[in-house]
Amino acid sequence: MRKRLREVEHKQDLLGLAGWMYADLFLALMVIFLATISFIPKVPIPTTINTLEQKSHAQQTATKTMSQVYSGFNLKQLEGDILQFETANGLPPNAVISYVQIIGGYDSNLEAADQGAMRALIFGLKMSSSDPIRFSKIGANLDSSATLAPGSVKLSLTFGGGLSN
């Protein structure tokens, strides 16, 4: 019996060896990772840019937002307000509108918030159907607010992101 106990004691523990092998593998992978990231060449970044390029870039990325409250959809009034905003802010005619937010008003005592959102949706559909070239491919957000008068719609148009003639 003593012989068997000694044979068991002298056998190597495979579970312990597997743990050390895992640790060694992890260490080797870490060394490879550190070796690969330490040899990334540094590229010099130009610090001066032509002032004409700076002005051009600033004009392309500048954004301006027009906010107006309407009691109903009137295409002529909307077009006039947009033209007036473009003129007042030095934007070219037919400047790119990059984002539209339409908020429909509702009376919280008589209506649900969905009614305001429905007014915003209807206003947006009328806008996109009346001028599909300018309004159909724009990201839009529809919402409702009890702070607006029931039946009114607040329209916010963001001009920018590549203003064009």
C-alpha positions as CSV (number, residue, x, y, z in Angstrom):
1,M,0.0,0.0,0.0
2,R,2.8,2.3,0.7
3,K,4.1,1.8,-2.8
4,R,0.9,3.0,-4.3
5,L,0.8,6.2,-2.3
6,R,4.3,7.1,-3.3
7,E,3.5,6.5,-7.0
8,V,0.5,8.9,-6.7
9,E,2.6,11.5,-5.0
10,H,5.3,11.4,-7.7
11,K,2.8,11.8,-10.6
12,Q,2.7,15.3,-12.0
13,D,-0.5,17.3,-11.5
14,L,-1.8,18.0,-15.1
15,L,-4.3,20.7,-13.9
16,G,-1.5,22.8,-12.4
17,L,0.5,22.4,-15.6
18,A,-2.5,23.5,-17.7
19,G,-2.8,26.7,-15.6
20,W,0.9,27.5,-16.0
21,M,0.6,26.9,-19.8
22,Y,-2.4,29.3,-19.9
23,A,-0.5,31.9,-18.1
24,D,2.5,31.5,-20.4
25,L,0.3,31.8,-23.4
26,F,-1.3,34.9,-22.1
27,L,2.1,36.4,-21.4
28,A,3.3,35.6,-24.9
29,L,0.2,37.2,-26.5
30,M,0.7,40.3,-24.4
31,V,4.4,40.6,-25.5
32,I,3.3,40.2,-29.1
33,F,0.7,42.9,-28.7
34,L,3.1,45.3,-27.0
35,A,5.7,44.7,-29.8
36,T,3.3,45.5,-32.5
37,I,2.0,48.7,-31.1
38,S,5.4,50.1,-30.2
39,F,6.5,50.3,-33.9
40,I,3.8,52.6,-35.2
41,P,5.4,55.4,-37.2
42,K,4.6,58.9,-36.1
43,V,3.3,61.0,-39.0
44,P,3.8,64.8,-38.7
45,I,0.6,66.8,-38.6
46,P,0.6,70.0,-40.6
47,T,0.0,73.0,-38.3
48,T,-0.7,75.7,-40.9
49,I,-3.6,75.7,-43.3
50,N,-4.2,78.2,-46.0
51,T,-6.6,80.9,-44.8
52,L,-8.8,80.6,-47.9
53,E,-9.1,76.8,-47.1
54,Q,-10.0,77.7,-43.5
55,K,-12.7,80.1,-44.6
56,S,-14.1,77.6,-47.1
57,H,-14.2,74.9,-44.5
58,A,-15.9,77.2,-42.0
59,Q,-18.6,78.2,-44.5
60,Q,-19.3,74.5,-45.3
61,T,-19.6,73.4,-41.7
62,A,-21.4,76.5,-40.3
63,T,-24.9,75.9,-39.2
64,K,-27.7,78.3,-38.7
65,T,-31.2,77.5,-37.4
66,M,-34.5,79.2,-38.2
67,S,-37.3,78.7,-35.7
68,Q,-40.8,79.9,-36.5
69,V,-44.3,79.1,-35.1
70,Y,-47.1,78.6,-37.6
71,S,-50.8,78.4,-37.0
72,G,-51.4,76.4,-40.2
73,F,-49.5,75.3,-43.3
74,N,-49.1,78.2,-45.8
75,L,-46.4,77.5,-48.5
76,K,-46.0,81.1,-49.6
77,Q,-45.5,82.2,-46.0
78,L,-43.0,79.4,-45.4
79,E,-41.0,80.2,-48.6
80,G,-41.0,83.9,-47.7
81,D,-39.7,83.2,-44.2
82,I,-37.0,80.9,-45.5
83,L,-35.9,83.5,-48.1
84,Q,-35.9,86.2,-45.4
85,F,-33.8,84.1,-43.1
86,E,-31.3,83.2,-45.9
87,T,-31.0,86.9,-46.7
88,A,-30.6,88.0,-43.1
89,N,-27.9,85.4,-42.4
90,G,-25.9,85.8,-45.6
91,L,-26.9,82.3,-46.8
92,P,-27.0,81.6,-50.5
93,P,-30.4,81.2,-52.1
94,N,-31.7,77.6,-51.8
95,A,-29.1,76.8,-49.1
96,V,-29.0,73.2,-48.0
97,I,-31.4,72.4,-45.2
98,S,-29.7,69.6,-43.2
99,Y,-32.2,69.0,-40.4
100,V,-35.9,69.7,-39.7
101,Q,-37.7,69.7,-36.3
102,I,-41.4,70.0,-36.2
103,I,-43.3,70.3,-32.9
104,G,-47.0,70.2,-32.8
105,G,-48.9,72.1,-30.1
106,Y,-51.8,70.5,-28.2
107,D,-54.0,71.3,-25.2
108,S,-53.0,69.0,-22.4
109,N,-56.5,69.4,-20.7
110,L,-58.4,68.3,-23.8
111,E,-56.0,66.3,-26.0
112,A,-53.3,63.6,-25.8
113,A,-49.8,64.4,-26.8
114,D,-50.3,62.2,-29.9
115,Q,-52.6,65.0,-31.3
116,G,-49.7,67.4,-31.3
117,A,-47.4,64.8,-32.9
118,M,-50.1,64.2,-35.6
119,R,-50.2,68.0,-36.4
120,A,-46.4,67.9,-36.7
121,L,-46.6,64.9,-39.0
122,I,-49.3,66.5,-41.2
123,F,-47.3,69.7,-41.5
124,G,-44.2,67.8,-42.5
125,L,-46.0,65.8,-45.1
126,K,-47.4,69.0,-46.6
127,M,-43.9,70.5,-46.6
128,S,-42.3,67.5,-48.4
129,S,-45.1,67.2,-50.9
130,S,-45.1,70.9,-51.8
131,D,-41.4,71.1,-52.4
132,P,-40.0,67.6,-52.7
133,I,-36.6,68.7,-54.0
134,R,-35.8,70.7,-50.9
135,F,-37.7,68.9,-48.1
136,S,-38.0,65.2,-49.0
137,K,-34.5,63.9,-48.2
138,I,-33.9,65.7,-44.9
139,G,-33.5,64.1,-41.5
140,A,-36.5,65.2,-39.4
141,N,-37.7,65.0,-35.8
142,L,-41.4,65.2,-35.0
143,D,-42.6,66.0,-31.4
144,S,-45.4,67.6,-29.5
145,S,-45.5,70.2,-26.8
146,A,-48.3,71.5,-24.5
147,T,-46.5,74.9,-24.3
148,L,-47.4,75.7,-27.9
149,A,-51.0,76.8,-28.7
150,P,-53.3,74.0,-29.8
151,G,-53.3,73.7,-33.5
152,S,-49.9,75.6,-33.9
153,V,-46.7,74.1,-35.1
154,K,-43.1,75.2,-34.3
155,L,-40.8,74.6,-37.3
156,S,-37.0,74.6,-36.8
157,L,-34.9,74.4,-40.0
158,T,-31.1,73.9,-39.6
159,F,-29.1,75.2,-42.6
160,G,-25.6,73.9,-43.0
161,G,-23.3,71.0,-43.6
162,G,-22.2,72.0,-47.1
163,L,-24.0,75.2,-47.9
164,S,-24.4,75.4,-51.7
165,N,-25.7,77.9,-54.3
